[in-house]
C-alpha cells in the first residue's frame, strides 16, 4: 500500500517567494488612499490666472499641482479651452497642428509632464478659459476617481 497516498515534497522556499510576491502586489496598490493620496488635499492652479493676448498671440501658462504625496510626480492629464467644441482635440505637442476644430484657440504642450503650455489665441476676440486638469486613476480602464482643475482666463483682443 505504500505509494498510493504518496505526497510530493513541497519546497518551502518556493512557497515563501510566492507569498512574498502576493504581499508585495497587495501592499503596493494602484493609487487611492493606500498610497497616502487624499484627493481632497489636491489643488491645481494656473499662472497667470488672467492674461491678455492679441488675436493669434501666445500666452505661456504654468500649472501647479499641490497636495500630492512626495512619491507622486506632479503632472497635468488634460488641457482644454472651455469655449472649444466638446471633444475637440486642441492640445498637441509643439509643431503638430491639432485636428480641431479649435475656434477658441489651441494649446501646445511644452514639457513632458504637461505643466507648461503655450496658449495660441483665437482669431476671434473674446474671453477664453484655459483649463489644466489633474486626474487620479485607480486603474486606467475606468474613469478617474478624482479630478481637480485650475483655470486661466484669457482676454483676446484685436
C-alpha positions in Angstrom: 0.0 0.0 0.0 2.9 2.3 0.2 2.9 4.8 -2.7 -0.9 5.1 -3.1 -1.2 8.2 -0.9 2.3 9.4 -1.5 2.7 13.2 -1.5 5.2 15.2 -3.4 7.6 17.2 -1.3 6.8 20.9 -1.1 9.7 23.2 -1.4 9.2 25.7 1.5 11.4 28.3 -0.3 9.1 28.4 -3.3 6.0 29.0 -1.0 7.9 31.8 0.7 8.6 33.6 -2.5 5.1 33.2 -3.8 3.6 34.6 -0.6 6.1 37.5 -0.5 5.2 38.4 -4.1 1.5 38.4 -3.4 2.0 40.6 -0.3 4.2 43.0 -2.3 1.5 43.3 -5.0 -1.3 43.8 -2.4 0.7 46.4 -0.4 1.8 48.4 -3.4 -1.7 49.2 -4.5 -2.6 51.3 -7.6 -3.3 54.7 -6.1 -6.2 55.7 -3.8 -5.8 56.0 -0.1 -3.4 53.1 0.3 -0.7 55.3 -1.4 -1.1 58.2 1.0 -3.0 60.3 -1.5 -6.0 62.2 -0.3 -7.6 63.8 -3.4 -9.4 66.3 -1.2 -6.0 67.8 -0.4 -5.0 68.2 -4.1 -5.4 71.6 -5.8 -4.5 72.8 -9.3 -3.7 76.4 -10.2 -2.7 78.0 -13.5 -0.4 81.0 -13.7 -1.1 83.6 -14.8 -4.7 83.4 -13.6 -5.6 86.2 -16.0 -3.9 87.4 -19.1 -4.4 89.4 -22.3 -3.3 88.5 -25.8 -3.8 89.8 -29.3 -5.6 87.6 -31.9 -3.2 84.7 -32.8 -1.0 85.8 -30.0 0.7 83.5 -27.5 0.5 83.2 -23.7 2.8 80.9 -21.7 0.9 79.1 -18.9 2.3 77.2 -16.0 0.2 74.7 -14.0 1.0 73.8 -10.4 -0.4 70.7 -8.6 -0.3 70.9 -4.8 -1.2 68.4 -2.1 0.4 65.3 -3.7 2.4 62.9 -1.6 6.2 63.2 -2.2 6.2 59.9 -4.1 3.9 61.3 -6.8 5.0 63.0 -10.0 3.2 66.3 -10.5 1.5 66.2 -13.9 -1.5 67.5 -15.8 -3.6 65.0 -17.6 -5.6 67.3 -19.9 -5.5 70.9 -21.1 -8.7 72.3 -22.6 -10.2 75.6 -23.7 -13.8 75.7 -22.4 -15.1 77.6 -25.4 -13.9 75.0 -28.0 -16.4 72.3 -29.0 -16.7 69.3 -26.7 -14.4 66.5 -27.7 -12.2 68.7 -30.0 -8.6 67.8 -29.8 -6.9 71.2 -29.5 -3.9 70.4 -27.3 -0.9 68.9 -29.1 2.9 68.7 -28.9 4.9 71.6 -30.3 5.0 71.6 -34.1 1.9 69.4 -34.5 -1.3 71.1 -35.9 -4.2 70.0 -33.8 -7.0 68.3 -35.7 -9.6 70.7 -34.2 -11.8 72.4 -34.8 -10.4 74.9 -32.3 -12.2 78.3 -32.8 -11.2 79.4 -29.2 -7.5 78.7 -29.7 -5.1 75.9 -29.3 -2.6 74.6 -26.7 0.9 73.5 -27.4 2.4 71.2 -24.7 6.0 72.2 -24.0 7.2 69.7 -21.4 6.8 66.0 -20.6 4.7 66.5 -17.5 2.4 68.9 -19.4 2.8 71.5 -16.6 3.9 74.3 -19.0 2.0 75.0 -22.2 1.6 77.8 -24.7 -1.9 79.0 -25.5 -2.2 80.2 -29.1 -5.1 82.7 -29.1 -8.1 82.6 -31.3 -8.5 84.7 -34.4 -11.8 86.0 -32.8 -11.6 88.5 -30.0 -13.3 87.4 -26.7 -12.7 85.8 -23.3 -11.5 82.3 -23.2 -10.9 79.8 -20.3 -7.9 77.6 -20.5 -8.1 74.6 -18.1 -5.5 72.3 -16.6 -6.9 69.1 -15.2 -5.3 66.7 -12.9 -6.8 63.2 -12.6 -6.4 60.4 -10.1 -6.9 56.9 -11.6 -7.2 53.7 -9.6 -6.6 51.9 -12.9 -6.6 53.0 -16.5 -9.6 51.1 -17.6 -12.2 53.3 -16.0 -12.9 56.9 -15.3 -10.7 58.9 -12.8 -11.7 58.6 -9.2 -11.0 62.3 -8.7 -10.3 65.4 -10.8 -9.1 68.8 -9.9 -9.0 71.8 -12.3 -7.2 75.1 -12.5 -8.2 77.8 -15.0 -6.6 80.9 -16.6 -8.9 83.5 -18.1 -7.5 85.0 -21.2 -8.9 88.1 -22.9 -8.2 88.1 -26.6 -8.3 91.5 -28.4 -7.6 92.7 -31.9 
